[in-house]
Amino acid sequence: MEQNTHNKIQGKVFEEFCDSIGRENVFDNIEERVCYSFDATKEKSIPDLVIRPHSTEQVSNTVSIANQHNIPICPRGAGTGLSGGSVPIKGGIALDLKNMNRIVELNARDLTVTAEPGVVTKDLQDEAAKHRLFYPPEPGSAGFSTIGGNVAECTGGMTGMKYGVTRDYVLALEIVLPDGSVINTGSKTLRSVAGYDLTRFFVGSEGTLGVFTEITLKLLPLPEMVGTVMAYFKDIDSALETTDSILIKNHLHPRSLEFADKTCIDAVKGSAGEKIPEEAEALLLIDVDGNKMNVANDISRIDVLCRENSALKTSIAKTDDERDALWDIRKSVSTSLFKITSMKFNDDFCVPRSQVREVLKKVYELGRTYSIQVAAFGHIGEGYIHLNVIYNDVKAVDLPVHKLVSQILDEVVSIGGTITSEHGVGDAKAEFTCPTSSFRRVELELAPHEIEIMRDLKKMFDPKGIMNPGKIFV
Ligand SMILES: Cc1cc2nc3c(=O)[nH]c(=O)nc-3n(C[C@H](O)[C@H](O)[C@H](O)COP(=O)(O)OP(=O)(O)OC[C@H]3O[C@@H](n4cnc5c(N)ncnc54)[C@H](O)[C@@H]3O)c2cc1C
């Protein structure tokens, strides 16, 4: 990757940052910088400087000096992103926001919480729960990712079926723009239509438009309880039939409706906290929440529906520990796939619910055509699939994997789906390259004039292109 800014951050410019932000918050030693060279995609590109601000003013000063000297800024939360978003691929400054981790105000009567970007998602959820309130978005990384990163990626997660994604909870933002100025978007009210919806525009912008320094989120009353059913099926069709049965035919509204296929099930079998039927080719994990009576009622109805659709086995969690054990099976899928291989390629796409069966058929068909093992799991109730392409031969990353992924994404787009639904584009998903060919993924979904509009908007906010360059658009 290009590393072309280093000499710009030495001497006078370096001193300028230190004078303005405090020497103790500016790090130029290699030991610190290397820690900011990757995210969960394991890409490596070392920043020239790390800055850890404690306030909006320090963020503003940092960005303003960087802007004057054309130095790239890469905002960073916990670095758990899955598309390279917080990897400073053009060098410059890694702006670590973890020290801005105060919950500024939780207003229980207004059902809002205002927090700095570095607050860890679970800490915010735990604080809300103390007031019997609920912040629903629940990424698998909730224990370590930050609210700032969640907003920048429009993170989804396990409760999306009923509660939606991060975007649905962001009411207002304080943002430092690339020239160092500070704007406030939205309002702390639960509704507002005053002017264009800039808040929604910035959510999911992957650090390419500005830095969030304060975030106001909507809260909900905490459901009295959550109930969980796990069901194993002899084939994928029976599992998908069950999801329709639950949602469409019986109008039940689970908060989670998760799926995993045979390859995933086989990967977790050895370590699962319960006995998994040998012949299981699909699993569903279903959560419902609400008051005790409704939850008990819905859980037993869902259990019956699973059995009516030929479930091989169902398990209903009776305690929190049993619930955790069932969820551990689902949550360990991604890492357990490494038991099969040390190399896999992850993708995340979403199709209209009615198209899930078709797209999965295509995925397995293409896997057979190219003799490549594929594994699928995800938030199936929303048509969301984590696709894992498994290969043992590094050469396979070349043409067959390339063809397989591009044909799957073509199919996804042709049936009205999207090429990424919660992990963002970053640079990892901006372009798929291999030695013999490459294709730009965003261009599969967006028309050239639509991309042009987005580029123009980016230019308006960031004319010098200092904010997280190289991300989203190649
Ligand atoms: C084990 C695991 C499970 C995961 N599960 C899920 C899941 O269920 N659902 C899901 O959607 N994702 C999931 N993820 C992906 C990841 O956790 C999310 O994308 C998360 O929101 C990233 O937060 P972060 O604090 O780590 O941000 P980072 O990775 O540090 O940054 C992500 C992006 O946000 C930008 N950014 C960060 N802070 C700011 C800020 N204050 N202002 C402007 N831009 C900013 C960065 O520049 C970057 O582009 C998972 C990741 C892992 C490793």
The ligand as an SDF file (V2000), in Angstrom:
LIG
                    3D

 53 58  0  0  0  0  0  0  0  0999 V2000
  -16.1430  -11.1140   16.1500 C   0  0  0  0  0  0  0  0  0  0  0  0
  -16.8030  -10.0060   15.3450 C   0  0  0  0  0  0  0  0  0  0  0  0
  -18.1830  -10.0040   15.2490 C   0  0  0  0  0  0  0  0  0  0  0  0
  -18.8160   -9.0080   14.4990 C   0  0  0  0  0  0  0  0  0  0  0  0
  -20.1690   -9.0200   14.4170 N   0  0  0  0  0  0  0  0  0  0  0  0
  -20.7970   -8.0810   13.6810 C   0  0  0  0  0  0  0  0  0  0  0  0
  -22.2200   -8.1180   13.5420 C   0  0  0  0  0  0  0  0  0  0  0  0
  -22.9080   -8.9710   14.0870 O   0  0  0  0  0  0  0  0  0  0  0  0
  -22.7960   -7.1490   12.7920 N   0  0  0  0  0  0  0  0  0  0  0  0
  -22.0550   -6.1720   12.1680 C   0  0  0  0  0  0  0  0  0  0  0  0
  -22.6430   -5.3170   11.4990 O   0  0  0  0  0  0  0  0  0  0  0  0
  -20.7140   -6.1200   12.2930 N   0  0  0  0  0  0  0  0  0  0  0  0
  -20.0630   -7.0400   13.0270 C   0  0  0  0  0  0  0  0  0  0  0  0
  -18.6970   -7.0030   13.1370 N   0  0  0  0  0  0  0  0  0  0  0  0
  -17.9310   -5.9280   12.4760 C   0  0  0  0  0  0  0  0  0  0  0  0
  -17.5330   -4.7330   13.3930 C   0  0  0  0  0  0  0  0  0  0  0  0
  -17.4800   -5.1190   14.7480 O   0  0  0  0  0  0  0  0  0  0  0  0
  -18.5000   -3.5670   13.2170 C   0  0  0  0  0  0  0  0  0  0  0  0
  -18.3840   -3.0390   11.9160 O   0  0  0  0  0  0  0  0  0  0  0  0
  -18.2600   -2.4380   14.2380 C   0  0  0  0  0  0  0  0  0  0  0  0
  -19.2460   -1.4590   14.1000 O   0  0  0  0  0  0  0  0  0  0  0  0
  -16.9100   -1.7470   14.1080 C   0  0  0  0  0  0  0  0  0  0  0  0
  -16.7380   -0.9400   15.2590 O   0  0  0  0  0  0  0  0  0  0  0  0
  -15.2790   -0.4830   15.7140 P   0  0  0  0  0  0  0  0  0  0  0  0
  -15.4300    0.3710   16.9140 O   0  0  0  0  0  0  0  0  0  0  0  0
  -14.4000   -1.6510   15.8520 O   0  0  0  0  0  0  0  0  0  0  0  0
  -14.8650    0.4150   14.4710 O   0  0  0  0  0  0  0  0  0  0  0  0
  -13.5370    0.3680   13.5830 P   0  0  0  0  0  0  0  0  0  0  0  0
  -13.3500   -0.9890   13.0010 O   0  0  0  0  0  0  0  0  0  0  0  0
  -12.4260    0.9620   14.3480 O   0  0  0  0  0  0  0  0  0  0  0  0
  -13.9620    1.3790   12.4410 O   0  0  0  0  0  0  0  0  0  0  0  0
  -14.9680    1.0420   11.5380 C   0  0  0  0  0  0  0  0  0  0  0  0
  -15.2130    2.2400   10.5970 C   0  0  0  0  0  0  0  0  0  0  0  0
  -15.7510    3.3170   11.3540 O   0  0  0  0  0  0  0  0  0  0  0  0
  -14.9780    4.5010   11.1760 C   0  0  0  0  0  0  0  0  0  0  0  0
  -15.0630    5.2030   12.4640 N   0  0  0  0  0  0  0  0  0  0  0  0
  -14.8150    4.7000   13.6950 C   0  0  0  0  0  0  0  0  0  0  0  0
  -15.0710    5.6300   14.6280 N   0  0  0  0  0  0  0  0  0  0  0  0
  -15.5080    6.7460   13.9710 C   0  0  0  0  0  0  0  0  0  0  0  0
  -15.9310    8.0420   14.3820 C   0  0  0  0  0  0  0  0  0  0  0  0
  -15.9830    8.3980   15.6720 N   0  0  0  0  0  0  0  0  0  0  0  0
  -16.2840    8.9370   13.4290 N   0  0  0  0  0  0  0  0  0  0  0  0
  -16.2700    8.6020   12.1050 C   0  0  0  0  0  0  0  0  0  0  0  0
  -15.8790    7.3890   11.6720 N   0  0  0  0  0  0  0  0  0  0  0  0
  -15.5060    6.4710   12.5920 C   0  0  0  0  0  0  0  0  0  0  0  0
  -13.6010    3.9950   10.7930 C   0  0  0  0  0  0  0  0  0  0  0  0
  -12.8810    4.9550   10.0470 O   0  0  0  0  0  0  0  0  0  0  0  0
  -13.9590    2.7830    9.9500 C   0  0  0  0  0  0  0  0  0  0  0  0
  -14.2610    3.1830    8.6330 O   0  0  0  0  0  0  0  0  0  0  0  0
  -18.0330   -8.0090   13.8520 C   0  0  0  0  0  0  0  0  0  0  0  0
  -16.6410   -8.0190   13.9660 C   0  0  0  0  0  0  0  0  0  0  0  0
  -16.0270   -9.0120   14.6920 C   0  0  0  0  0  0  0  0  0  0  0  0
  -14.5240   -9.0120   14.8020 C   0  0  0  0  0  0  0  0  0  0  0  0
  1  2  1  0
  2  3  1  0
  2 52  2  0
  3  4  2  0
  4  5  1  0
  4 50  1  0
  5  6  2  0
  6  7  1  0
  6 13  1  0
  7  8  2  0
  7  9  1  0
  9 10  1  0
 10 11  2  0
 10 12  1  0
 12 13  2  0
 13 14  1  0
 14 15  1  0
 14 50  1  0
 15 16  1  0
 16 17  1  0
 16 18  1  0
 18 19  1  0
 18 20  1  0
 20 21  1  0
 20 22  1  0
 22 23  1  0
 23 24  1  0
 24 25  2  0
 24 26  1  0
 24 27  1  0
 27 28  1  0
 28 29  2  0
 28 30  1  0
 28 31  1  0
 31 32  1  0
 32 33  1  0
 33 34  1  0
 33 48  1  0
 34 35  1  0
 35 36  1  0
 35 46  1  0
 36 37  1  0
 36 45  1  0
 37 38  2  0
 38 39  1  0
 39 40  1  0
 39 45  2  0
 40 41  1  0
 40 42  2  0
 42 43  1  0
 43 44  2  0
 44 45  1  0
 46 47  1  0
 46 48  1  0
 48 49  1  0
 50 51  2  0
 51 52  1  0
 52 53  1  0
M  END
$$$$
